[in-house]
């Protein structure tokens, strides 16, 4: 287990970053698709990978706490540093919020939560119409839904800003930020 250095990221940081990034982008895309097309067959997969990503997010946050924030590769203005911190915090909060709010929306809405066929929380069928469900707590389900929906849009915005920032570092600043995130060793400004 190698910690990060200012010039190179350790394998744990790289793996956790890219696993969470790829899974979260896939889940955001799937969520948008399901919401727009009512493709109900994808919901069990979406929930399963949502619970799985929650585990990786917990590991990633714990690793970030243990490892600390990375030193910037270049020398940036105070506005750039502030914007970078803001986007990183939005990404962290968003990756925590999405699985928690999705779990809350589904469980409290009576839909239950299963992970790859293993039932964690049973659905709550309506005794008068087994095709329908009864919410365990309609208010919490609604709050979960709102947080999941708006948190998703916020997270999409943060991901786009993060990608634009990475491209700016690579194409305009020509520093090693993106290369460091891809595993290369880079020079860091004093």
N, C-alpha and C positions, 0 to 999 in steps of 0.2 A: 504494500500500500504506500505509494509514493505521493507525497504532498506536492502541490504546485510550487514552482519557483517563479521569480519574476520573468524569466526568459522562456519558460516552457511549462505547459500544463501537464499534470499527472494523468495517468490513464483513467482513474476514477472520475475526475472532473470531466474529461472528454466524453467518456461513456455516458455519464449521467446527463450531461448537457444534450447530447445528440439523441439519446433514447427519449428523453422528455420532449425535446423539440419535435422530432418526427411523429411521435405518438400524439402529442397535443395538436399539431397541425392536422393530422389525419382525423382526429376526433372532432375538431372544429369544422372541417370540411364535411364530414359525415353528418354532424349535427345540423348544419345549414341545409344539407340535402334532405335529411329526414323531415325537417320543419317545413320545407317548401313543397315536398312531394308526398308527404304522409306515407313514407315507406316504412311501415311498422315492423317488417321483418328484420330491419337493421338494429332495432332498439336493444335486443338482448346482447348483440355484439358490442354496441356502443356502451352499454352499461358495464359489460365485462371488462372491456379495455379501459373504461373510466375508473373502475376500482383498481385495476392493475397499475394504471399510471399514478394513482394516489400513492401507492407504495413507493414508486420511483421518486415522486415529488418529495415525500418525507425523507428519503435517503439523500436526495439532492440538497434540500434545505439543511439537513443535519451536517452534510459534508461542507456546505458553504459556511456554516457557523464555525465548524472546526478549522477550516482552511483559511477563512477570511476572504475579503474582497481582493480581487486582482489589482496589481499596480498597472496603471495605464502604460501602453507601449510607447506612446508619444507624449509630447507636451501640448496640452489643450487649453483652450480658454475656459474661464469659470462657467460660462453658459454651456459649453460642450460637456464639461464634467457634471454639471447639474442635470442636464438632459439625459446623460448616460445613466446616472443614478436613478432618476425618475423612471426611465424605461425598464431598467433592471428590476426595480421594486414592483412596477406594474406586472412584469412577467412573473415574478415570484408570487405575488398576491393572486394573480390570475390563475396560475397553475395550482394553487392551493384551493382557491374559491370554486373552480369549475367542478372538480370531483365531489367536493363537500356539498355544493348546492345541487348537483345532479342526484346524489345519493338522497339528500333531504327531499327533493321534489318527488322522486320515485317512491321512496319508502313511505313518506307521510301522505302521499297521494293515493296510497292503497295499491300501487302497482307492484310493490315488492322489489327486491334486488337479488338477482342471481348472477353468479360469476362463472361463466362457461358451464352452465347447467347446474351448478351447486347453489342451492337456495340459501342466501344469507338472511333475508327478511321475506317472509311469505307475502304473496299478494292477498288482498282482503276483498274477496268477491261479495257482491251484493246478494243477500239471500233470496231476494225476489227476482233478480235477473243475474244469473251467474256469468253472463257475458260482460257485465259492468263491475266496477270496483267501488268500494266505499272508502273515502279518505280516512286515514287514522287521525289526521289533524289538517283540516283544509287550509287553515291560515299558514301553517308552516310549509305546506305543499306549495301554496301560492308564492310565499316569500322565496322558497327554493327555486321556483320557476322563474321569477323575476330576476333573481341573482344569476341564475344559469344563463338566461337569455341576454341580459345586459352585460354580464361579466364576459360572455362569449364575444360580444361586439368589442368591448374594451380590450380583451386579450388579442383579438385579431388586429386591432389598431396598434397595440404594443409590439406584436410580432412584426408587422409591416415596418414600424419605426426601427426596430432592432435590425432587420434586414437592410433597410436603407442606410443605417449607421454603419453596418459592417461593410457595405459596398463603398460608402464614402471613405472609410479608413483605407480600403484596398485600392480604390481607383483614383481618389483625389489626394488624400494624405500620403498614400503609398507607404504606410507604416506596416508593421507586422501583426496587427490585431487579428485579422481574419486568418492569416497563416498560423498564428498561435492557437486559434480555436480549431484548426484542422490538425494540430499536433506537432507543428514545426517549432524549432527553437528559434527565437528572434532576439534582436537587440532591443533593449529598453532604454528610453531616454533617462538621463540622470535626474 
